[in-house]
Amino acid sequence: MHDPAFPAPSSSVPAILAVDGGGTKTAAVRIGQDASVQAYQTTGGSNPFDQSGWQEVLTDLVTPMSEGVLAFAFGLAGYGENRAFGETIRTHLHSLCPNGVFTLSNDVDMACNGAFAEGAGVLLLSGTGAIAWARNALGQTTRVGGWGSTFGDEGSAYWIGRKALQLLCQAFDGRAPDAVPFARRLCAHMGWADTNPAAMDALLGWHAAQARPRSAVAQCARLVDTLAEEGCPQALALLKAAAVELARCVQTARAHFEPDTVGMAPLPWSYAGSVFNSRLIRTELATLCGTPQPPRLPPLGGGILRAARQAGWRIDSDWISTLAENLQTLPATHPLPARQAEKAGS
């Protein structure tokens, strides 16, 4: 979808292009040498590992914006998790870049690069899934978590939602009698019956009817947060447990680089993702990990910096500040982590 707020790009104006490819949405932004936004478009998801049409999605998005682009930067979900498939991805992207100059990274790596403006830090991302990505002062990186819903993603929205529904089942079959009030309140929010066997029929029928059950379960995390804000002890315990798991990711990532940072302050950390809409989780994490640092740039900004370096542009603090201001003009349909962080700090 082309955003009419930005004019059609001109090939006579030097430009770079950054693409942030996620599981549900892909965004591309074309940036001028003065850090201005020349064009911005969004489309559907392009995760190569769970989207069969990822090549067409990227082609249709990038091709209309690519004329005259000096360098491209792509951040794609799942990249780096399968080396053999990685070559297939690189081959396709090479066909989209007229001059062949591009960088490719995991989308979380790109987001970390933007959050700290190429500096050192730990980005904790928790939405449907959860992962921490860290970079030290030497540019070395490490990741913690992000192993998917079957093996990991502890502290994610899916993890919180699954734990809540699991507790609902245990409450109604007698294994967790203290959680019956929590289970009934959850059922009320979902519009389900709140006694067995009707409650179980409603839960199982709801899950079977979901086109994307993982996302649907993740949406339940919002209900848990609502109940926690109302003082429900089981909901509060679930959010606290999620914060502990997320804090372990930050702490483990920091520990990975500790031998190289003896006597120095811990790496700063920042965050992105829907789970951090929860005031309670933000507060708990600040206690466990220290006050987070607001991201300097959104995920697309991390790709912009890489493409600008590839193009040979001079990048300094003033240019980054101008870029940050200009990226705030992007539509609200593509919320920036910086906005979330500023809201969280208020």
ChimeraX attribute file (.defattr): number of C-alpha atoms within 10 A of each C-alpha:
attribute: neighborCount
match mode: 1-to-1
recipient: residues
	/A:1	11
	/A:2	16
	/A:3	13
	/A:4	10
	/A:5	12
	/A:6	14
	/A:7	12
	/A:8	14
	/A:9	21
	/A:10	15
	/A:11	12
	/A:12	9
	/A:13	13
	/A:14	17
	/A:15	28
	/A:16	31
	/A:17	29
	/A:18	30
	/A:19	30
	/A:20	28
	/A:21	28
	/A:22	21
	/A:23	17
	/A:24	11
	/A:25	14
	/A:26	24
	/A:27	22
	/A:28	24
	/A:29	23
	/A:30	24
	/A:31	26
	/A:32	18
	/A:33	16
	/A:34	12
	/A:35	22
	/A:36	17
	/A:37	20
	/A:38	20
	/A:39	22
	/A:40	27
	/A:41	21
	/A:42	19
	/A:43	17
	/A:44	19
	/A:45	22
	/A:46	25
	/A:47	23
	/A:48	21
	/A:49	15
	/A:50	12
	/A:51	15
	/A:52	11
	/A:53	13
	/A:54	19
	/A:55	17
	/A:56	11
	/A:57	18
	/A:58	22
	/A:59	14
	/A:60	13
	/A:61	22
	/A:62	23
	/A:63	13
	/A:64	12
	/A:65	24
	/A:66	22
	/A:67	19
	/A:68	16
	/A:69	25
	/A:70	21
	/A:71	26
	/A:72	31
	/A:73	27
	/A:74	27
	/A:75	25
	/A:76	26
	/A:77	23
	/A:78	20
	/A:79	22
	/A:80	13
	/A:81	12
	/A:82	10
	/A:83	10
	/A:84	9
	/A:85	13
	/A:86	15
	/A:87	11
	/A:88	11
	/A:89	17
	/A:90	16
	/A:91	10
	/A:92	13
	/A:93	23
	/A:94	15
	/A:95	12
	/A:96	19
	/A:97	19
	/A:98	17
	/A:99	15
	/A:100	13
	/A:101	16
	/A:102	23
	/A:103	18
	/A:104	21
	/A:105	18
	/A:106	20
	/A:107	24
	/A:108	28
	/A:109	26
	/A:110	29
	/A:111	29
	/A:112	35
	/A:113	32
	/A:114	26
	/A:115	30
	/A:116	23
	/A:117	20
	/A:118	19
	/A:119	16
	/A:120	21
	/A:121	26
	/A:122	31
	/A:123	31
	/A:124	28
	/A:125	25
	/A:126	23
	/A:127	22
	/A:128	25
	/A:129	25
	/A:130	28
	/A:131	24
	/A:132	28
	/A:133	27
	/A:134	29
	/A:135	24
	/A:136	21
	/A:137	14
	/A:138	9
	/A:139	11
	/A:140	10
	/A:141	18
	/A:142	16
	/A:143	20
	/A:144	20
	/A:145	24
	/A:146	21
	/A:147	14
	/A:148	15
	/A:149	16
	/A:150	7
	/A:151	9
	/A:152	15
	/A:153	24
	/A:154	26
	/A:155	30
	/A:156	30
	/A:157	30
	/A:158	28
	/A:159	25
	/A:160	29
	/A:161	25
	/A:162	19
	/A:163	19
	/A:164	23
	/A:165	18
	/A:166	12
	/A:167	21
	/A:168	27
	/A:169	20
	/A:170	17
	/A:171	19
	/A:172	20
	/A:173	15
	/A:174	11
	/A:175	13
	/A:176	14
	/A:177	15
	/A:178	13
	/A:179	20
	/A:180	22
	/A:181	16
	/A:182	22
	/A:183	25
	/A:184	19
	/A:185	18
	/A:186	22
	/A:187	19
	/A:188	12
	/A:189	12
	/A:190	14
	/A:191	10
	/A:192	18
	/A:193	16
	/A:194	20
	/A:195	14
	/A:196	12
	/A:197	11
	/A:198	11
	/A:199	19
	/A:200	18
	/A:201	12
	/A:202	18
	/A:203	17
	/A:204	10
	/A:205	11
	/A:206	14
	/A:207	14
	/A:208	11
	/A:209	9
	/A:210	12
	/A:211	9
	/A:212	10
	/A:213	14
	/A:214	18
	/A:215	16
	/A:216	17
	/A:217	21
	/A:218	22
	/A:219	19
	/A:220	23
	/A:221	29
	/A:222	17
	/A:223	19
	/A:224	27
	/A:225	23
	/A:226	17
	/A:227	19
	/A:228	21
	/A:229	15
	/A:230	11
	/A:231	11
	/A:232	17
	/A:233	15
	/A:234	20
	/A:235	25
	/A:236	20
	/A:237	13
	/A:238	22
	/A:239	22
	/A:240	19
	/A:241	17
	/A:242	23
	/A:243	26
	/A:244	18
	/A:245	19
	/A:246	28
	/A:247	22
	/A:248	20
	/A:249	26
	/A:250	28
	/A:251	19
	/A:252	18
	/A:253	26
	/A:254	23
	/A:255	14
	/A:256	16
	/A:257	19
	/A:258	16
	/A:259	9
	/A:260	12
	/A:261	15
	/A:262	9
	/A:263	8
	/A:264	8
	/A:265	8
	/A:266	17
	/A:267	21
	/A:268	20
	/A:269	27
	/A:270	24
	/A:271	25
	/A:272	26
	/A:273	18
	/A:274	20
	/A:275	28
	/A:276	24
	/A:277	17
	/A:278	18
	/A:279	14
	/A:280	17
	/A:281	22
	/A:282	20
	/A:283	17
	/A:284	18
	/A:285	23
	/A:286	15
	/A:287	12
	/A:288	16
	/A:289	17
	/A:290	14
	/A:291	15
	/A:292	19
	/A:293	19
	/A:294	22
	/A:295	27
	/A:296	21
	/A:297	28
	/A:298	26
	/A:299	26
	/A:300	27
	/A:301	28
	/A:302	29
	/A:303	32
	/A:304	29
	/A:305	24
	/A:306	24
	/A:307	26
	/A:308	24
	/A:309	14
	/A:310	17
	/A:311	19
	/A:312	10
	/A:313	13
	/A:314	9
	/A:315	13
	/A:316	8
	/A:317	9
	/A:318	9
	/A:319	15
	/A:320	19
	/A:321	15
	/A:322	13
	/A:323	22
	/A:324	20
	/A:325	14
	/A:326	14
	/A:327	21
	/A:328	16
	/A:329	11
	/A:330	19
	/A:331	13
	/A:332	8
	/A:333	7
	/A:334	13
	/A:335	12
	/A:336	21
	/A:337	23
	/A:338	22
	/A:339	15
	/A:340	18
	/A:341	20
	/A:342	12
	/A:343	11
	/A:344	16
	/A:345	14
	/A:346	5
